Amino acid sequence: MAGTPPYEEAYPVTPDMAESLAHTKWLCKYHLVLTPKYRRKIIYKQIREDMRKIIRDLCKWKGVEIVEGHMMPDHIYLLVSIPPKYSVSQFMGYLKGKSAMMIFDRHSNLKYKFGNRHFWATGYYVSTVGLNEATIAKYIREQDHHDQVMDTITTKELENPFKGVAR
């Protein structure tokens, strides 16, 4: 194709893959990992359902699509499509700030574990996804199973280290 940039030939973006704004076609997907402060294993039962709803609502209000997501006891994986009008740091500040306030409003007993309404740890992990979205989505989906397998491997005691060998 004459006039087509070489990157578009190597990685063709079909119209159904790209989103659009008034004057922009875009495909901005990110793999995000958030952790509660002190990496506490707090994401269980009722708080888990509330956090799921809060994160869905906050993303919906900003126009961010959650492609895939999974909640572990001590962290959250998200694969999201963020419009280019927001930077990743701007969106993460919004998501962590608003979700912390909403979590503390719904679960006031958490203020004793997390002082000053700081629910999330400082910082987060972000990686651009590019065109390997299926691989990242599969990784997020299967993370729970992987952690269970790793737990069974690490809980097995092979030998008592305090028993000495008779010489």
N, C-alpha and C positions, 0 to 999 in steps of 0.2 A: 504494500500500500504506500503510494507516494505521499510524502508529507507527514506520515505517522511517526511520532517519536519512538526510538528503539525500545524504551521501557514499556510502552503500551503493546508492542508486538510480543515481548517476552512475557508480560503479565497482563493479559487482556482483562479489562474491567467491563463486564456486561452491564447493560442498563438495569437489570434486576438486582445487581449487587450494590450499586451506588445509590445513595440518598441524594436529595437535592434541596437547596434553599433557593431564594429568589434568583441569584446569579451564580450559583455554585453547585457543582456535582462533587460529592465527597464520599469517601470510604475510610472512616477513622475509627478503628476498633482497637481496644486496649484490654490487656489482661491486668487486673488489679487485685491486690491482696491487702486486706485491712486486718489489724489485730487489736483486741482490747488492751487497755493499759495493763502492764505487768504480765501480759499474755495469759490472763486468767481464763480458766476453762468455764466461762459463764454462759455460753450460747447453748442453752438447753431449754426444753419444754416451752413454757409460756413466753419467755423472753425471746426464744427463737422465732416463734410465730409472729410476735410483735415486730421484731427486727426485720423479718422478711417483708411484712406489710409496709413498714416505714421506708425501707430502702426502695421498694417498688414504687411507692407514692412519690418519694423525692425524685427518683429518676424520671418518672412520668411527668412531673411538674416542670422539669428542665428540658424535656424532649429527648432524654437519653434512653436508648433501647437496651434492655438487658438481654443479651443473646444467650448467656448461660450463667448460672450461679450456683454456688454450693456453700453451705454453712457447716464448718467444722466446730468442735467445742471451743477452740481457742483462736480461730481466724475465719475470715470469709474470702472466698474466691469469687470474682466477678469477671465476666467477659462482656464488655459494654461497647456500644457505639455512641461516641460523644460528638455532637455537632461541632464543626470547626469554629463557631462563634464563641465557644468556651475553651479555655485552656484546660489541660488535665489537672493542674494544680488548683485552678479556680473551682472546677467541679468537685474535686476531692475535699477542698476546704468547706464547700457548701454541704456535701454529703456527710462528712464527719461531724461538722458543727451542728447542723439541724438534727441529724439522727441522734446525737448525744442528748440534745435538749428534749427531744420527743421520748427517748428511752427513759430518761430520768423523770419525766412527767408521768409516764405510765407505770414505772416501777420505782417508787420513791425509796424503797428499802435499799436500793443500790448505792444511795449517797453515802452509806456507811463504809462501803468497800472502795468506792471511787470518790474521794473528796473533791470539792469544787467543780462538780459536774464535768470532769474530764473522763469520758468513757474510753476513748480511743487512744492508742499509743501514738507518740509523735512519729510522723512519717508514714510511709506506705510503700508498697512495691508496685511498679508500673512497667509494662512492656508493651511495645506496639505489636500488633498481631500480624499485619500484612495479609498475605493470601493463604497462610496456614491456619486459618480459623478452625477448621475441623479438628486438627491435632490438639489445639488448645482447649476446645470444648470437650473433647474426649478426656483429656488430662483432668479437667475440672470435675467432670462427671464421675470418673473412676478414682478420685483422690481418697474418698472415704474407704473404699475397698483396699487400696494400696496401704493406707495407714493401719487398717486392721491386720493385714498380712505382716507388716513390719512389726506390729506389737506382738504377734504370736512368735515371731522369730526372736525378738529381743527378750521375751519373758522366759524363755527356755534356759534353765540353768544346766550347764554342761558338767560342772565339777565344783566341789566345794574348795574355794581357794585357801581356806584356813587349815585344811588337812595337809600335813606334811608327808612327804614320801620318806618311809623308813630307810635309813642307810645303814 
